[in-house]
Amino acid sequence: MHFLTILVGALSFLHGVTAIDVDWTSDSSIKSAASTIAYGLVKYYTGNNTGDVPGNLPDPYYWWEAGAMFGSLIDYWAFTGDSTYNDITLQALQHQVGDDSDFMPSNQTKSEGNDDQGFWALAAMTAAEYNFTNPDPGQPQWLALVQAVYNEYVNRWDPDTCGGGMRWQIYTFNNGYNYKNSVSNGCFFNIAARLARYTGNATYADWATKIFEWEQGVGFINSKYNVLDGAGNAGTANCTEINAAQFTYNAGLFMYGAAHMYNYTNGSDTWKTRVEGLVESASGIFFDDGVMWEPSCEKTAAKCDLDQQSFKGHLSRWMATTAQLAPSTYDTITPLLKTSAQAAAKQCSGPASSDYKGPDGTACGFSWLQQAAFDGTTGVGEQMNALQAVVAMLGGAAPAPYTSATGGSSEGNPNAGADNDDDKIELPRAITTADRAGAGILTALVLGGLVGGMAFVWTENQ
């Protein structure tokens, strides 16, 4: 490990690498830095190349992360005013909506989880809240897409185990079907809360409350407002053995949703307690000397996996908007975001390579705790994290998310979504009497041929 640190440092020296320089008192300097990081991020994307699929990232990245990336690019546009990537974002989101206009495209559905679908819906919700370019008439609209996912989530609520909650996976044949977790239910809660604020419809608010209180009741959100990962629900498990791992994006999903509920309820004491509790919890767990990190994996021998390397950027941007919607959290959140953004920008000093095709000296590392000592890791998650951290510093000047009453223009469809998930995939056909008869004849023929063949062998061997 010591040798690796020396090697990374030597490579940085040879490339003349210097971190992205930012004047944190200047919005134009922050925007310039964000522009550089965003350019490096989009260089990973190949979906706009001839013959590739719009919306998909190349291997080894999973589909959900592409949805997260386009959500971050909408935030980038909303906070900086730079529309450079709006066209590819619009194209990607529209291409991945699927036949039922619910972000279950045929190329993903069989392996898609509730959290995967959720991150694309979160991107669409952000598009609605910031008046991102509306699709052409006749195409699925942002608000309607989110309502479709919400309605399907309602249908997947499972009261038979753990007293409720959604499963991690949609289909029984996928690993994780017998696991209920905070990320899937956090997506549901976040979407319901934001729909409540955007539309003013109390049904969404009722579901947001139901989900949050279920998380508390089952122990996934504990008395300290720590958001724990989840638990198995197979057999008699019933969510009793909780996986206590804590991840930044889980905390962010519930924090940001709670901020919307606080705003929707005009500052109710209940949601004030909840959002402030979540902020206090996050500030104690996910910051080391003021710098955001991923405690469940960042300092472990195994390190964070590809997905986990992209989590903390979401907490950055959701904390920034939480401070807007729940002003009592501003003084706690803002200093943490500033020290984290400063550390993130210092990590953006890596060289250009076969993996990173942005400008030399602007590849962003993962561990912001390393400050200016580039940690040698690069990828979509690392670049996206840094982008969201830097953009978060513009939160004070950015508009608060719109609602339908304050300028939001996206059109909805409260009845959107599919009634039956099984209709989306080809299931094995039921076996009929004719099938059994045909199988019996075929078996007899096969056995007859086999016996005849063996008789020939026996005869030859005599």
CORCOR-V871377 format. One record per helix or strand of 2 or more residues. SS is the DSSP state (a for helix, b for strand). FROM is the first residue (numbers start at 1). TO is the last residue. If there is no record, write none. Layout:
# CORCOR-V871377
ss:SS from:FROM to:TO
ss:SS from:FROM to:TO
This chain:
# CORCOR-V871377
ss:a from:2 to:14
ss:a from:27 to:42
ss:a from:63 to:80
ss:a from:86 to:95
ss:a from:109 to:111
ss:a from:114 to:129
ss:a from:142 to:156
ss:b from:179 to:181
ss:a from:182 to:199
ss:a from:202 to:218
ss:b from:230 to:232
ss:b from:242 to:243
ss:a from:248 to:264
ss:a from:269 to:285
ss:b from:287 to:288
ss:b from:291 to:292
ss:a from:308 to:310
ss:a from:312 to:325
ss:a from:327 to:347
ss:b from:348 to:350
ss:b from:363 to:364
ss:a from:368 to:370
ss:a from:380 to:394
ss:a from:421 to:424
ss:a from:433 to:461
